[in-house]
Each structure stands twice: as C-alpha cells, then as structure tokens.
Amino acid sequence: MIRKIFVLTAAAAMLVACKKEGCTDETAINYSSEAKKDDGSCKYETSGGESYNIPTTYVFKDANGNSTVSYGGQIDRLNQLEEMVAVMKSGTEGVVAEQNLLDMYANTGDNGGGNFSFSSGKQLENKTFTNDVQMFKDWMADLANASTDFAETAASGQAGVLTSGSSKYLFDANGYEPVQLIEKGLMGAVFMHQAVNGYFGETKMNVDNSNAVDPTNGKYYTEMEHHFDEAFGYFGVPTDFPTNVPGSFWGKYCDKRDAELNSNSVMMDNFLKGRAAISNNDLTSRDAAITEIRQMWELITAKQAVYYLNSAKAQLGSDNAKAFHALSEAYAFAWNIRYAPLETRKMSQAEHGTLMNMFPENMWNISIADINSIVAEIEAKY
C-alpha cells in the first residue's frame, strides 16, 4: 500500500510539473500565465503577421542549414586579454616588462610581440574607448613599475606584494592592484563599450538585413545579423549559457549576480530574442531586446562594484591583501558604469565623476565610513 501511494504521489507531482512548463514570455503570442518554466515554445509575430520561434541556444541557421553566426574576432580579443592577465599576474613573482604589455595590448606583429600563444589580426587597443587608451597604458606602466618591488611587502607609499593564504597580489604604492584595474577596466572599455555602444548603436544596426554578406566564402549572415553576433561575442559566453558558465569576464560576473538580478536569463534570453527578431525582420522586438541587454549590463557592473565594496569591509585591517584586491575590483567595476549608453544610463556623467572621486588616491587611507558612502552613492541609483 505504501508503494502504491508513493507512485501515485510521484505521478501527480510529475503531472503538476508538466503543467507548469510552457511559454513564460508575456510578449509572445502564445504566452501562458500558468507556465512557471519556459520550454522554448514561445512564438513571436513580425509586423507582417508571420510568427517565428526563438531558439534556446545561440545557434542560428539559414534555410539551407548553414550557420549564420560569426564572432571570431571577439573570441580572439577575449583570449588576448586572458593571456595578458596571466602575464600581469606573474608580477607577484618577478618583473613584468612594460613593453611586453604594450605589445600585447596593440598586438604587435599579430602575436603580441611574441607574447601571445596564437596569431590574430585583432587587437584590444584599437577597440578601447578612445578617451581611455592612455589611462590603460599608464596602468600598464604602473604595474611594470610595481613589479620591480615584487620582493617587498606592500605598504602605504611602498609598492609590493601582499599575501592571503596561498594567494599573492601585487599592489602599487597607493594600494591599488593594477592587474584588476586593467583586466576589469578592459572588460568595460572594450567588451561592454563595443557591444552596447558600437554594435547596438544606430550605425551598426541600421544596415542591410536582406542579403547574405558573402555566401560563396561562407558568410551566410546579413550585415545586421553579424553585428548583433559580434555584440554577443563580447558578452563572452558559450552558446548554451547559462547551462555552461565561463570562468572569466562578463559571463562569469553575470552569473555571480544572477541570484540577485536574474541576470543570466535577462541577458541570454534577450540576446536570443534580439537575434531571432533580426532574422525575421522584427526590428521592434530587436530594439526592445537591445534595451534590456544595455540596462542589465549596466546593472551587473554597478552591483558587482557594490559586492566587492561590501566584501572589502569585512577584511579591511585584518586581511589587507583581500581587502585591497576587492577594492581595486570595485573601483574598476564602478568605472565601467561610464560605458553604459547615455540614452539608457541611470547615472549621469557628472554623477559618475562624483562617484569615482569618492575613491581615495591612496587606498591605504580608506575607512569603513568611506566604503559605506561609496556603496550608498551607487545604490541611490541602482
């Protein structure tokens, strides 16, 4: 009797679970108010009245089954930054040559001056927000200079290394960790900026969407499809995100904030919606998806800054290695608010300038009260 009750209960539970699956997007023509889990069945309607589906992974093909997705240049730049980070982190054990970093940044000789493990015609420097290129070069010089003191213990006015457990961090004389400023900063100045301002901008979106670029050479995508794909490439996630989550860059931090923001679904669902909309000439839905992505990208960077600020409070004074590491990451993520598009940004340029000025020139002088004030400034807008 007990076994029969269990089977019936399990069957009933399965029936309820099945009823909860369906289309959960209220903008779809087959939206189900009873559905609790999206099953990929949502259908959308173009201005001409035709309906279309949105895939559950970032895989798009033409009528002949040819893939229309391409963002190889973005993958190259993600890999270039990955390898730059590895070189910069070696500064805790030895001197890092400034020229090596500059060569990697500009991709000298298509192989970063011999520092990259692969060749590519792409580079990070010429895709960096123009006004900030020199800032990153200055940070690279700062890192190289700090690395000459890798055998010293970092202190106020003294560059060097601080250790926490098995982790080592290289700080400049003002208590900032240059590798974090450069890595997280380039995530904003290149990846985020190019996606939300460049490829989602009018110049890149108001292009041909009727003809494949060059099918004889395998370019089966339209110009508009390709630009949207390149924005997705800078997001830096697998085609089946968030089933699989990357270990670095925006996909990593999107996932870290997911419990708070539902950011994984918002970002990936809208990348899928926007791309499907383009392939079906539904530009209204494309634009709506772009707005959602832009706003969530900005929110992720703001909330990640808050996360690091709050984590630093618990470590300041007791574990300065972790505290200053977190504060440097917080500074970079707060800085990245700068790259959110003006038309959707929640924090004005003047307000952002005020925010960044709240970080001290010398991080060794920061207090818990200072950190609380910076957090409050961000949370007032987000």
C-alpha positions as CSV (number, residue, x, y, z in Angstrom):
1,M,0.0,0.0,0.0
2,I,2.8,2.4,0.9
3,R,4.5,1.8,-2.5
4,K,1.2,2.5,-4.4
5,I,0.7,5.8,-2.5
6,F,4.3,6.8,-3.4
7,V,3.8,6.0,-7.1
8,L,0.5,8.0,-7.2
9,T,2.1,10.9,-5.4
10,A,5.1,11.0,-7.7
11,A,2.8,10.7,-10.8
12,A,0.7,13.6,-9.5
13,A,3.8,15.7,-8.9
14,M,5.1,15.0,-12.4
15,L,1.7,16.0,-13.8
16,V,1.8,19.3,-12.0
17,A,5.4,19.9,-13.1
18,C,4.4,19.3,-16.7
19,K,1.5,21.8,-16.4
20,K,4.0,24.4,-15.3
21,E,6.0,24.2,-18.5
22,G,5.2,26.5,-21.4
23,C,5.9,29.9,-22.8
24,T,6.7,32.4,-19.9
25,D,7.3,35.5,-22.0
26,E,4.4,37.9,-21.9
27,T,5.4,39.4,-25.2
28,A,5.0,36.1,-27.0
29,I,1.7,35.4,-28.9
30,N,1.4,32.0,-27.1
31,Y,2.2,33.2,-23.6
32,S,0.8,31.0,-20.8
33,S,0.0,32.6,-17.5
34,E,0.1,29.2,-15.8
35,A,3.6,28.3,-17.1
36,K,6.4,28.5,-14.5
37,K,9.2,27.1,-16.6
38,D,9.9,28.2,-20.2
39,D,10.1,25.2,-22.5
40,G,11.3,27.1,-25.6
41,S,7.9,27.1,-27.3
42,C,7.3,30.8,-27.4
43,K,6.2,32.2,-30.7
44,Y,6.6,35.8,-31.8
45,E,4.9,37.8,-34.5
46,T,6.5,40.1,-37.1
47,S,4.9,43.4,-38.3
48,G,3.6,41.4,-41.3
49,G,1.8,38.9,-39.1
50,E,4.1,36.0,-39.5
51,S,5.1,34.0,-36.4
52,Y,8.6,32.7,-35.5
53,N,10.3,30.8,-32.7
54,I,13.2,31.7,-30.6
55,P,15.9,29.0,-30.1
56,T,17.1,28.0,-26.6
57,T,20.8,28.3,-27.6
58,Y,22.7,30.8,-29.7
59,V,22.5,28.7,-32.9
60,F,21.0,30.3,-36.0
61,K,20.9,28.8,-39.5
62,D,19.6,29.9,-42.9
63,A,17.0,27.9,-44.9
64,N,19.8,25.6,-46.2
65,G,21.1,24.7,-42.8
66,N,24.2,27.0,-43.0
67,S,25.2,28.6,-39.7
68,T,24.7,32.4,-39.9
69,V,26.6,33.1,-36.7
70,S,30.2,34.5,-36.6
71,Y,32.1,36.4,-34.0
72,G,35.7,35.1,-34.3
73,G,37.3,38.5,-33.8
74,Q,35.6,38.8,-30.4
75,I,36.9,35.4,-29.3
76,D,40.4,36.4,-30.3
77,R,40.2,39.6,-28.1
78,L,38.8,37.6,-25.2
79,N,41.7,35.2,-25.5
80,Q,44.2,38.1,-25.8
81,L,43.0,39.6,-22.5
82,E,43.1,36.2,-20.9
83,E,46.8,35.8,-21.8
84,M,47.6,39.4,-20.8
85,V,46.1,38.7,-17.4
86,A,48.4,35.7,-16.9
87,V,51.4,37.8,-17.8
88,M,50.4,40.6,-15.4
89,K,49.7,38.2,-12.5
90,S,53.3,36.9,-12.9
91,G,54.3,40.3,-11.4
92,T,54.0,38.8,-7.9
93,E,57.0,36.6,-8.7
94,G,59.2,38.7,-10.9
95,V,59.5,41.8,-13.1
96,V,56.9,42.4,-15.9
97,A,58.3,44.4,-18.8
98,E,56.1,47.3,-19.7
99,Q,56.8,46.9,-23.4
100,N,55.5,43.3,-23.3
101,L,52.2,44.6,-22.0
102,L,52.1,47.4,-24.6
103,D,52.9,44.9,-27.4
104,M,50.1,42.6,-26.2
105,Y,47.7,45.5,-25.9
106,A,48.4,46.6,-29.5
107,N,49.0,43.1,-30.7
108,T,52.4,44.0,-32.2
109,G,53.3,41.6,-35.1
110,D,49.9,39.9,-34.8
111,N,51.3,37.9,-31.9
112,G,51.6,40.4,-29.2
113,G,55.3,40.9,-29.8
114,G,55.8,37.2,-29.4
115,N,53.9,37.1,-26.1
116,F,50.6,35.5,-27.3
117,S,50.3,31.8,-27.9
118,F,48.4,32.4,-31.2
119,S,48.3,34.8,-34.1
120,S,45.5,37.1,-34.9
121,G,45.0,40.4,-36.8
122,K,42.7,41.7,-34.0
123,Q,43.8,43.8,-31.1
124,L,42.5,45.3,-27.9
125,E,43.9,48.8,-28.1
126,N,42.1,50.0,-31.2
127,K,38.8,48.8,-29.8
128,T,39.2,50.6,-26.4
129,F,37.1,53.6,-25.7
130,T,39.3,56.2,-27.3
131,N,39.5,58.7,-24.4
132,D,40.7,55.9,-22.1
133,V,43.5,54.4,-24.1
134,Q,46.3,56.4,-22.4
135,M,44.8,55.5,-19.0
136,F,45.3,51.8,-19.6
137,K,48.8,52.4,-20.9
138,D,49.5,54.3,-17.7
139,W,48.2,51.5,-15.6
140,M,50.4,49.1,-17.5
141,A,53.4,51.3,-16.7
142,D,52.2,51.3,-13.1
143,L,52.1,47.5,-13.0
144,A,55.5,47.2,-14.5
145,N,57.0,49.6,-12.0
146,A,55.3,47.9,-9.1
147,S,56.6,44.5,-10.2
148,T,60.2,45.7,-9.7
149,D,59.3,45.6,-6.0
150,F,57.8,42.1,-6.1
151,A,60.1,41.1,-3.2
152,E,58.8,43.9,-1.0
153,T,55.8,43.9,1.3
154,A,53.3,46.4,0.1
155,A,52.5,49.3,2.4
156,S,51.4,52.9,2.1
157,G,53.9,54.6,-0.2
158,Q,55.6,51.2,-1.0
159,A,54.7,49.0,-3.9
160,G,55.0,45.3,-3.4
161,V,53.1,42.1,-2.7
162,L,50.6,41.2,0.0
163,T,49.7,37.5,0.7
164,S,46.5,35.9,1.9
165,G,46.7,32.2,2.3
166,S,48.2,30.8,-0.9
167,S,47.2,33.9,-2.9
168,K,49.5,36.8,-3.8
169,Y,48.6,40.2,-5.0
170,L,50.8,42.9,-6.5
171,F,49.9,46.5,-5.4
172,D,51.3,49.9,-6.4
173,A,52.5,52.4,-3.8
174,N,48.9,53.7,-3.4
175,G,47.4,50.3,-2.6
176,Y,45.7,49.7,-6.0
177,E,46.1,46.4,-7.8
178,P,46.9,47.3,-11.4
179,V,46.1,43.9,-12.9
180,Q,42.5,44.3,-11.6
181,L,42.2,47.9,-13.0
182,I,43.4,46.7,-16.4
183,E,41.5,43.4,-16.6
184,K,38.2,44.6,-15.3
185,G,38.6,48.0,-17.0
186,L,39.2,46.5,-20.4
187,M,36.1,44.4,-19.9
188,G,34.3,47.7,-19.8
189,A,36.3,49.9,-22.2
190,V,36.4,47.2,-24.9
191,F,33.9,44.4,-24.4
192,M,31.0,46.3,-22.9
193,H,31.6,49.5,-24.8
194,Q,31.9,47.9,-28.2
195,A,28.7,45.8,-27.6
196,V,26.3,48.3,-26.1
197,N,27.5,51.5,-27.9
198,G,29.2,50.1,-31.0
199,Y,27.3,47.1,-32.4
200,F,24.0,48.0,-30.8
201,G,24.3,51.6,-32.0
202,E,22.3,53.0,-34.9
203,T,25.3,52.9,-37.3
204,K,25.7,49.2,-36.9
205,M,22.1,48.3,-36.6
206,N,20.7,50.4,-39.5
207,V,22.4,48.2,-42.1
208,D,21.3,45.6,-44.7
209,N,19.3,42.7,-43.4
210,S,18.2,41.2,-46.7
211,N,21.3,39.7,-48.3
212,A,23.9,37.3,-47.1
213,V,27.3,39.2,-46.9
214,D,29.3,36.6,-49.0
215,P,27.8,33.1,-49.2
216,T,30.5,31.9,-51.6
217,N,33.0,32.4,-48.8
218,G,30.9,31.0,-46.0
219,K,29.5,34.3,-44.8
220,Y,25.8,33.3,-44.8
221,Y,24.8,36.1,-42.4
222,T,23.4,39.5,-43.2
223,E,25.3,42.6,-42.1
224,M,22.8,43.3,-39.3
225,E,22.9,39.7,-38.0
226,H,26.7,39.8,-38.0
227,H,26.8,43.0,-35.9
228,F,24.4,41.6,-33.4
229,D,26.5,38.4,-33.2
230,E,29.6,40.5,-32.5
231,A,27.9,42.1,-29.6
232,F,27.1,38.6,-28.3
233,G,30.7,37.6,-28.8
234,Y,31.9,40.4,-26.4
235,F,29.5,39.1,-23.8
236,G,31.8,36.1,-23.8
237,V,29.6,33.2,-23.0
238,P,29.0,29.7,-24.5
239,T,26.1,29.3,-27.0
240,D,24.2,27.4,-24.3
241,F,24.8,29.9,-21.4
242,P,23.8,29.6,-18.6
243,T,23.8,25.8,-18.8
244,N,27.5,26.3,-19.1
245,V,29.2,29.4,-17.4
246,P,32.6,30.7,-18.4
247,G,35.3,31.2,-15.8
248,S,36.1,34.8,-16.7
249,F,34.9,38.1,-17.9
250,W,31.2,39.2,-18.2
251,G,29.7,35.8,-18.3
252,K,31.3,34.9,-15.0
253,Y,30.1,38.1,-13.3
254,C,26.6,37.9,-14.8
255,D,26.3,34.5,-13.2
256,K,27.7,35.8,-9.9
257,R,24.9,38.4,-9.7
258,D,22.2,36.1,-11.1
259,A,20.6,35.2,-7.7
260,E,20.1,38.9,-7.1
261,L,19.2,40.2,-10.6
262,N,18.0,37.2,-12.6
263,S,20.8,38.4,-14.9
264,N,21.5,35.1,-16.7
265,S,18.0,34.8,-18.1
266,V,17.6,38.5,-18.9
267,M,20.9,38.7,-20.8
268,M,20.7,35.4,-22.6
269,D,17.0,35.5,-23.3
270,N,17.3,38.9,-24.9
271,F,20.4,38.0,-26.9
272,L,18.3,35.1,-28.3
273,K,15.2,37.2,-28.8
274,G,17.1,40.1,-30.5
275,R,18.9,37.8,-32.9
276,A,15.8,35.8,-33.8
277,A,14.0,39.1,-34.3
278,I,16.6,40.3,-36.7
279,S,16.4,37.1,-38.7
280,N,12.7,37.6,-39.0
281,N,12.8,41.4,-39.7
282,D,11.1,42.2,-36.4
283,L,13.0,45.3,-35.6
284,T,10.7,46.4,-32.8
285,S,11.5,43.3,-30.8
286,R,15.2,43.7,-31.7
287,D,15.2,47.2,-30.2
288,A,13.4,46.0,-27.1
289,A,15.9,43.3,-26.6
290,I,18.8,45.7,-27.0
291,T,17.4,48.0,-24.4
292,E,17.0,45.1,-21.9
293,I,20.6,44.0,-22.5
294,R,22.0,47.5,-22.2
295,Q,20.2,48.1,-18.9
296,M,21.1,44.8,-17.4
297,W,24.8,45.1,-18.4
298,E,24.9,48.4,-16.6
299,L,23.2,46.9,-13.5
300,I,25.6,44.0,-13.4
301,T,28.7,46.2,-13.3
302,A,27.1,48.5,-10.7
303,K,26.0,45.7,-8.4
304,Q,29.4,43.9,-8.8
305,A,31.1,47.1,-7.6
306,V,28.8,47.1,-4.5
307,Y,29.5,43.4,-3.9
308,Y,33.3,44.0,-3.8
309,L,32.9,47.1,-1.7
310,N,30.9,45.2,0.9
311,S,33.3,42.2,0.9
312,A,36.2,44.6,1.5
313,K,34.7,46.0,4.7
314,A,34.9,42.6,6.4
315,Q,38.6,42.3,5.5
316,L,39.9,45.8,5.9
317,G,42.6,45.8,8.6
318,S,42.5,42.1,9.2
319,D,43.4,40.9,5.7
320,N,44.5,43.9,3.6
321,A,45.6,41.6,0.7
322,K,41.9,40.6,0.2
323,A,40.6,44.0,1.1
324,F,42.7,46.0,-1.4
325,H,42.2,43.3,-4.0
326,A,38.4,43.6,-3.7
327,L,38.6,47.4,-3.6
328,S,40.6,47.5,-6.8
329,E,38.0,45.3,-8.5
330,A,35.2,47.6,-7.0
331,Y,36.9,50.6,-8.5
332,A,37.1,49.0,-12.0
333,F,33.5,47.9,-12.0
334,A,32.3,51.3,-10.7
335,W,34.4,52.8,-13.5
336,N,32.7,50.6,-16.1
337,I,29.3,52.4,-15.4
338,R,31.0,55.0,-17.7
339,Y,30.4,52.8,-20.7
340,A,26.7,52.4,-20.4
341,P,24.9,54.2,-23.2
342,L,23.8,57.7,-22.4
343,E,20.2,57.1,-23.6
344,T,19.7,54.3,-21.0
345,R,22.2,55.1,-18.3
346,K,20.9,55.6,-14.7
347,M,23.9,57.6,-13.6
348,S,24.8,60.8,-15.4
349,Q,28.4,61.6,-16.4
350,A,28.6,64.3,-13.7
351,E,27.2,61.8,-11.1
352,H,29.7,59.2,-12.2
353,G,32.5,61.7,-11.8
354,T,31.4,62.4,-8.3
355,L,31.3,58.6,-7.6
356,M,34.8,57.9,-8.8
357,N,36.2,60.9,-6.8
358,M,35.0,59.2,-3.7
359,F,37.7,56.6,-4.0
360,P,40.8,57.9,-2.3
361,E,44.0,58.5,-4.3
362,N,45.8,56.3,-1.7
363,M,43.7,53.2,-0.9
364,W,45.6,52.8,2.4
365,N,43.6,55.8,3.7
366,I,40.1,54.4,3.0
367,S,37.8,53.8,6.0
368,I,34.7,51.8,6.5
369,A,32.7,55.0,6.5
370,D,34.2,55.9,3.1
371,I,33.2,52.5,1.7
372,N,29.7,52.9,3.1
373,S,29.4,56.3,1.4
374,I,30.5,54.8,-2.0
375,V,28.0,52.0,-1.6
376,A,25.2,54.4,-0.8
377,E,26.1,56.6,-3.8
378,I,25.8,53.6,-6.2
379,E,22.7,52.1,-4.5
380,A,20.9,55.5,-4.7
381,K,20.9,54.9,-8.5
382,Y,20.7,51.2,-8.7
